[in-house]
Amino acid sequence: MSELPLICPQITLYFLEAYIYSRILKITYLYWLHNHFLMREIISLIQAFAIFLVGIYVISKISDTLNYDFGFVFVGIFAVLGIIILIKMVTA
């Protein structure tokens, strides 16, 4: 537990890095390909895939930082997201 204060800033940096990558993709999409419908669809698919890859990268970095198995962290994050979505659906 004494390592936790050292790990939290690293995890925050990983999420910040993922956020910056997603903003760069969004700015690129809005700047160059705003008026073409087919290109917008293609870019949105590429953007979704890139965000998925960045998510996998962040999860792998977190699992490396915490010295946990990748699958354990992957399933744990999606379980937490599922619980949050379920709570939002019930309270909406």
C-alpha positions as CSV (number, residue, x, y, z in Angstrom):
1,M,0.0,0.0,0.0
2,S,2.9,2.3,0.4
3,E,3.5,2.2,-3.4
4,L,0.0,3.6,-4.1
5,P,0.8,7.3,-3.8
6,L,3.6,6.8,-6.3
7,I,1.5,4.8,-8.8
8,C,-1.5,7.2,-8.8
9,P,0.3,10.0,-10.7
10,Q,1.6,7.5,-13.3
11,I,-1.9,6.2,-13.9
12,T,-3.2,9.8,-14.1
13,L,-0.5,10.6,-16.7
14,Y,-1.6,7.5,-18.8
15,F,-5.2,8.7,-18.9
16,L,-4.0,12.3,-19.7
17,E,-2.0,10.9,-22.6
18,A,-5.0,9.0,-23.9
19,Y,-7.1,12.1,-23.6
20,I,-4.5,14.1,-25.6
21,Y,-4.4,11.5,-28.3
22,S,-8.2,11.5,-28.6
23,R,-8.3,15.3,-28.8
24,I,-5.7,15.3,-31.6
25,L,-7.8,12.8,-33.5
26,K,-10.9,14.9,-33.0
27,I,-9.2,18.1,-34.1
28,T,-7.8,16.3,-37.2
29,Y,-11.3,15.1,-38.0
30,L,-12.9,18.4,-37.6
31,Y,-10.2,20.4,-39.5
32,W,-9.7,18.3,-42.6
33,L,-12.7,16.1,-43.3
34,H,-15.7,18.0,-42.0
35,N,-17.7,18.3,-45.2
36,H,-17.4,14.8,-46.7
37,F,-20.0,12.3,-45.5
38,L,-18.1,9.1,-46.6
39,M,-14.8,10.4,-45.3
40,R,-16.5,11.3,-42.0
41,E,-17.8,7.7,-41.6
42,I,-14.3,6.3,-42.5
43,I,-12.6,8.7,-40.1
44,S,-15.1,7.9,-37.3
45,L,-14.3,4.2,-37.7
46,I,-10.6,4.9,-37.6
47,Q,-11.0,7.2,-34.6
48,A,-13.0,4.5,-32.7
49,F,-10.3,1.9,-33.5
50,A,-7.6,4.3,-32.4
51,I,-9.4,5.1,-29.2
52,F,-9.8,1.4,-28.6
53,L,-6.0,0.9,-29.2
54,V,-5.2,3.8,-26.8
55,G,-7.5,2.2,-24.2
56,I,-5.6,-1.1,-24.6
57,Y,-2.3,0.8,-24.3
58,V,-3.5,2.5,-21.1
59,I,-4.8,-0.7,-19.6
60,S,-1.5,-2.5,-20.4
61,K,0.5,0.4,-18.8
62,I,-1.7,0.3,-15.7
63,S,-1.3,-3.5,-15.4
64,D,2.5,-3.1,-15.9
65,T,2.6,-0.4,-13.3
66,L,0.6,-2.4,-10.8
67,N,2.3,-5.7,-11.7
68,Y,-1.0,-7.3,-12.3
69,D,-2.1,-9.6,-15.2
70,F,-3.3,-7.7,-18.2
71,G,-6.6,-9.8,-18.4
72,F,-7.4,-9.1,-14.8
73,V,-7.1,-5.3,-15.2
74,F,-9.0,-5.4,-18.5
75,V,-11.9,-7.4,-17.1
76,G,-11.8,-5.3,-13.9
77,I,-12.1,-2.0,-15.7
78,F,-14.9,-3.2,-17.9
79,A,-16.7,-4.6,-14.8
80,V,-16.5,-1.2,-13.1
81,L,-17.7,0.6,-16.3
82,G,-20.6,-1.9,-16.5
83,I,-21.6,-1.2,-12.9
84,I,-21.5,2.6,-13.6
85,I,-23.6,2.3,-16.7
86,L,-26.1,0.1,-14.8
87,I,-26.3,2.6,-12.0
88,K,-26.9,5.4,-14.5
89,M,-29.6,3.5,-16.2
90,V,-31.4,2.7,-13.0
91,T,-31.2,6.3,-11.6
92,A,-32.2,7.9,-15.0
